[in-house]
Amino acid sequence: MTDLLSPADIERHRATADAVLGGLDRAILGQQQLTRLVVTALLAGGHVLLEGLPGLGKTELVKALSALAGLHHRRIQFTPDLLPSDITGTLVLQENAEGRQLVFRQGPVFTQLLLADEINRASPKTQSALLQAMQEGEVTVFDATHALPRPFFVLATQNPIELDGTYPLPEAQLDRFAVKLTVTGVGDEVLARIVGERPDGRPPAATPVTDQAGLAAAIAAARRIAVPEAVARYVARLVNATRPELPGSPEIVRTAVRWGASPRAALSLASCARAAALLAGRPSTSFADVRELAVPVLAHRLVLAPEAGLSGQSARGVVEAVVAAVPELA
């Protein structure tokens, strides 16, 4: 049974999350829905994949988030010639008083918030260097395993796969991102404000509104948000409804989906729903939390059949159809 938070605790941690969210909204204009989902994933302890064309502010969002949350961050620019050891680190021969020894030199993954910029410009072999780090919070180099700092988040940006020089992320990699969010352009009014107020395109420098301890406490608080049994069963029905091999899955799933969402997806959906409830100042999750998060949490985990793309079907459309088909039972 979850040890429920007191109203005072909920308000205190909600205020921390609101401060981070407010700072992001000041840094990234006109993207309130995007920034709210990023903060939701952060409170859920999950990794975020941001997809969009270059120049839409994805990198600035990550930099602002690290400053606001008081986290140490590093950036890796993914390129076709990047090697796995450029991410995780490697052994180097070093002279010391005892002679020559192999010493582990940490790579940039040893940080609290890692910006994996244009992650799909690197080869799948290099992309896979993040698999263990994202799932287990550690990396293994040769025979030694090294723990990463806590908390540890990966916020990756990727260009649309239609652009030249990109490699699709493997399914195992995609499954480790709690949410995948699409970054789009802004309207005329917001764009005019950016042009007028930010000649160099850079937002004002963000100042910390919390620190590592404050963020860790908010994440721990989100885990204590209650998930009623009815909501937990709803999460399970939604996730299993994306699996075409199970009886009772919707027709669109049986015809358009090759592989559905995994149990990890159900855990991510529940964690993000808890975070959304905390951000709203509530002690428990609701059907609405799950319903609103279904697309960003589940769509990128589905593997569609080849004929689905030919007929114009998308993973987002499949998840929306599943949400419409699966009942909310009290």
Buried (B, 14 or more C-beta within 10 A) or exposed (E): EEEEBEEEBBEBBBEBBBBBBBBBBBBBBBBEEBBBBBBBBBBBBBBBBBBBEEEBBBBBBBBBBBBBBBBEBBBBEBBEEBBBBBBBBBBEEEEEEEEEEEEBEBBBBBBBBBBBBBBBBBBEEBBBBBBBBBEEEEBEBEEEEBEBBEBBBBBBBBBEEEEEEBBEBEEBBBBBBBBBBBBEEBEEEEEEEBEEEEEEEEBEEBEBBBEBEBBBBBBEBBBBBBBEEEBBBBBBBBBBBBBBEEEEBBEBBEBBBEBBBBEBBBBBBBBBBBBBBBBBBBBBBBBBBBBBBBBBBBBBBBEBBEEBEEEEBBBBBBBBBBBEBBEBEE
